[in-house]
Amino acid sequence: MKERIYLDWNATAPLRPEARDAMIAAMDVVGNPSSVHAEGRAAKALIERAREDVAALVGCSPKEIVFTSGATEAAAVLAGLPAGVAVRVQPTAHDCVVAHQREGDAGDGAAVLALGVVNSETGIVTQPPERGEDGIFRLDDLAGGRLFVDVVQAVGREPFAFAWTGADFAILSAHKIGGPKGVGALILREGVDIETLRPGGGQEMGRRSGTENVIGIAGFGAAARAALSDQEAGVWDRVRQLRDAMEARILDASPETIVVGRDSPRVANTSCLLTPGWKGETQVMQMDLAGIAVSAGSACSSGKVRVSRVLLAMGFDEIQAGSAIRVSLGPATTESEIERLVAAWTAARTRQRSRAA
């Protein structure tokens, strides 16, 4: 029996060996990081090392990092903004950001512009806008005096530095870069005040209470170190070549298939394929039976048979959007795996055509 092929890295990346080793080592550190004795200081040291490593990956100061349970919790910083502050969200942003969209009474200067730097479904890159002379960030018909960026799918794959963007907030998640699930971070520009994400004992500089997930945070830090090393070594260039070759072969076999954003800036690993008349969930099941894991969109919508809000916002109709699958690669993806995917997909496409004839 052939080994399964995992091509759903945007949903979650496989746990890196470096992260696993760091987590196993952290399990033997018994102290509470808020305790002042030696055991507590040892636990605290693990957290602070990880904070430095995550900051190095994201291009910010370590003191701007607030550890959370994931990007969704980090995005809740938007819910804590004063009632009069508008939150204007890019239509193609992730659901965890769109959930906080609201209009307020104040003008652009008091509004927050929220966007995703890399779209999880299509891989399309949105460059953060520069602050205008009037202090306002503008994107299409959206504007705000503060900038919130979702970099969950960007960090480790695309050059990014929080300090360059002028953003006030950013969110990221460990398991997208090969760290453990259930840990992430809010990046908060120094000098920006927020309501605490979780009231209580005052951990994380009073921004997010609760005893820190030392084991998860240690894994996050190790994954960040490894991700930065991969990025600097140019491993994503090879991934891009594999992705582009895969798309070319699929289009040769099925010219009517649409590669979303093919002529737009995209992250190296992501391919969103629309084949009108062939439901995305059917394709996902057929690939699964062939031993290949792909998805029909954002993993946060798994189990929900619905047309992609992102694709509809981009102007695709329901039939096109309903045919979408997402193939997302990683540094461990091989040429032989891509060959198996293309062979399985084109064979399934041939069968689907014959049934539709």
N, C-alpha and C positions, 0 to 999 in steps of 0.2 A: 504494500500500500504506500502510495507516494505521500511525502510529508505535505502538510498544509502550507499554503502561502498566505502571508499576512500583508495585505495592501490597504490597510485602514489606519495609517499612522496619524491622520488628523484627528481620529477619534481618541486614540491613545497610543503613544509610542511604547514599544517593549521596554521593560525595565533595564536600564543599563547595568552592567556588572559593577561599575564603580559605585552606583547608587545602592545596589544590594549590599555590597561590602560595607559601605558607610552605615547603612541601617543596622546591619548585624552588629557592628562594633558599638553603635549607639545603644543597643539593647542592654549592654552591660554597664551603662552609665546610669546609676540608680538615683542620683540626686534630682530634686526639683530645681529648675533653673532660677527660681525666685529665692532659694535658700542661700544664706551667706557662708555656709560651711564649705569645706573643700569639695564635697560631692556635688553640692549645688553649683559651685563655681565651674566644675568640670562640665556639667550639663549646659550651663550658660555659655561656656566657651565654644561648644559645638554649634549652638545657635548663632553666635556672633561670627564664627568662621563661615557658616553657610550664608549669613547676611552679606558678608564681603564677597563671596563667590557669586551670589545672585546679582549683586550690584555691579560686579565686573562684567557679567554677561549683558546686563541691560543698560549699562552706561549711566549709572547714577551714583549718588553717595550712599554708603551702607545705612546711614541714619534715615534715609528716605524710604527704606524697605519696611513694610509692615506685613508679617506673616499671617496668613489666613488659612481657612480650610479649602480654598480654591478660588478660581477667578469669579465664580458666581457670587460668593460672599464678598469678595473685594469690590465687585460692581455695586454692591449695596451702599457704597459711599455716596452714590447719587441720590439714594432715598433719604439720606440724612441732610441734604442741602436745605436751606431755609425755604419755606413754602412759596415765597415770591420768586424764586429762581427758576427760570425755564430750563429744561433739559431737552436739547434739540439733537435728535439721534439720526445718523445716517440710515436710510431705509434698508440697507443691506447688512446692518450690524447684527451681531449675535443676539439671540433671544434674551440673554441675561442682561444685555445693555438696553435693548428695546423696551424691556419691562419697566424701565424707570423713566421713559419719555413722558414729558409733561410740559405744559405751557404755564408761564407765570405772568405776573403783572409788570415785571420790570422789562427794560429794553435789552438790546444785545449785550450791553456791557455787564449785565447781571446774569446773563444766560451762560450755560455750559454747552459746548459743542462736543458730542460724543461720537466716536467713529472706531471702526475696526481697521487696523493697518493691513492685515491680510484676512480676506474672507475665508472662513473655514470650509465652505462648500465649493467655491470656485477657484480659490487660490489667488484671486485678483488683488493686487496691491494698491492701497490708497495712501499716497504720500501725505503725511500730516501737513496742514496748511501753515504758512508763516503768519505771525501776528502782524496785523496791519499797523500803520502809523497811529491809528486811533485806538490801538490796543485790542482790536477785535480779530478773532480767527474766523475765516470764511471758507466754506466748502459748498459748492453749488449754491442752493438757495438757503443754506443753513448758516447760522452765525452765532458766535458766543464770545464772551470775554475770557472764559476759561476753556481749556481743552482737556478732554478725557480720551485716552487712547487704549484700545484693547489690543494688546500685542501677544496674545496667547499663541497664535499660529505664526508669529513673525520671529520671535526671539530664537536665536540659535540657527536660523535659516536665512534671514535677511539682515544686512547691516542695520543696526538700530542702536541709538543712544538716546535715552530719555533726556539727557541734558541738552541735546541738539534741538529737540522738538519744541522746547518752551512749554511743554504740557504741564498741567497741574496734577493730573492723575494718570496712572496706567495700571493695568491688571495683567497678570500672567498666572500660569498653572504649571505645576511641576511635571505632571504626567504627559504633557505634550513634548517634553524634551528628554524623556527617558527617566524621569524621577517617579516617585510613588504617587498614586492617586490619593486625593483627600488633603492636599496641601498646595497652597498658592501664595500669591502676594499682591498687595496693593502698594504701588509706588506713589508716594505723596511728596510733591515738591516742598522742599524746606521753606517754612514760613506760611504754608497753607494750613488753616485750621479747619477741622471737621468735627462733626458729632462722632463720638466713639461708635465703632462698628458693633461692639458688644460690651455693655457696661458690666462692671464687676470688680475684679481685683487690680485692674490697672496695668496688666502686662502689655508688652509691645508699646512702651512709652505712652500708655494710657489710651492707645488707639483701638486696641482689640483685646479685651480681657479673656481670661481662661488660661490655664496652664498650657504652655506651648507644646506642640506635637514634636518633641525633640527628635524622635526616630525619623518621622517624615521630613522634618526640616533638614536633618543631616543628609538624607537621601537627595533632597532638592538641591542642596549645595553641591554635592558630588556630581549630580547630573548637570548642573550649570557649568562646572569646571570642564566636564567632558564635552558639553555642547559647544562651549567657546573654543576648545581645542579643535573640534571637528570643523567649525566654521572657519577658523584661521587656516586650517589645512586644505580648505577648498573641497571638502567631500561632497558638498551639495552640487558642485558643477557636474560630477559624474551622475548624480541623481537626476539632474535636469536632462542630461543626454539620454538616459534611459526613458524618462517620461516622454520626451519629444519623439524618440524612436517608436515607442508604444503607440502614441497618437497617430503617427504617420502610417503605421501598419493597419491600425483600425480604420482609418479613413480610406485607405486603399481598398479594404474589404467592404466598407460600408460608407460610400461617399455622402449619403444623406445624413450621416451622424454629424452633430454639431459639437465642436470643442469650445466650450464657453470660455471667452476671454483669450482665445489663442493669439490674437493680435494685440493684447493688452499686457502690461507688466504683470507677471505672475510669480508667485513663490515657486521654487524649483521642483517641488515634489507632487503638486496637485493637478489632477485632471478631472474636470467635470464634463461628462459625455451625455448628450441628449440624442436619443434615437426615437423620433416621433412614431407612435403606434406600438411601441414596445415598452410596457410599464417598467419603471425602475425597480420596483420591489420584485418583479418577476426575474429580472436580470440578476439581482442580488441573490435570490434563492438558487438560481441555476449555477451561478459561480460558486456558491457555498457547496452545492452538491458536487461540484468539480474540485473541491478542496481549496477554494480561493476566497479569502475574506475581502470584500469591498463593501461599500455602503450606498445608500440612496440619498445621503445628505448628512446633515449634522447629527452626531450621535446623541445629542441632547433631545432629539425628536424621535429616537428609536422607539419602535412599537406603535407609532402613530402614522397611519396611512393618510398622508395629506400632501398636497402639492407644496413645493418649496416657496415660502414667502420671499426669499431672496431672489429666486429666478423670476417670479412674477414682478417683483419690483424692478428688475432689469429689463422688463418688456417682453419676456417670453410668454406664450399663451399656456393654458392649462395642460394641453396635450403635450407640448414640448417639455414643460416643467415636470410633468408627471412621468416622463421617460428618463429622468436624470439618474445617473449613477456617479459616484465619486470614487476615484482610484487615487490613493495617496501612498507615496513611496517613502522609503527612508534609507539611510546610509547602508543598512544591511541588505537591501533589495539587490538581487542578482539578475544578470541577463537571462539566465535560464528560467527564472521565475516570471519575468516579463514575457518570455516566449510561451510559457504555459498559459498565462493569462490570455494573450492574444489568440492562441489556438483554441482555448475553451470558449472565449467570447465569440469569435468568428464562427465556430461550429454552431453555437447556440443561435447566433443571428441567422445562419442559413436555415436552421430548423424553423425559426420563427417566421421567416419569409415564406417558406413552403406552406406553413399552416395558414398564413394570411392570404395566400394566392387563391 
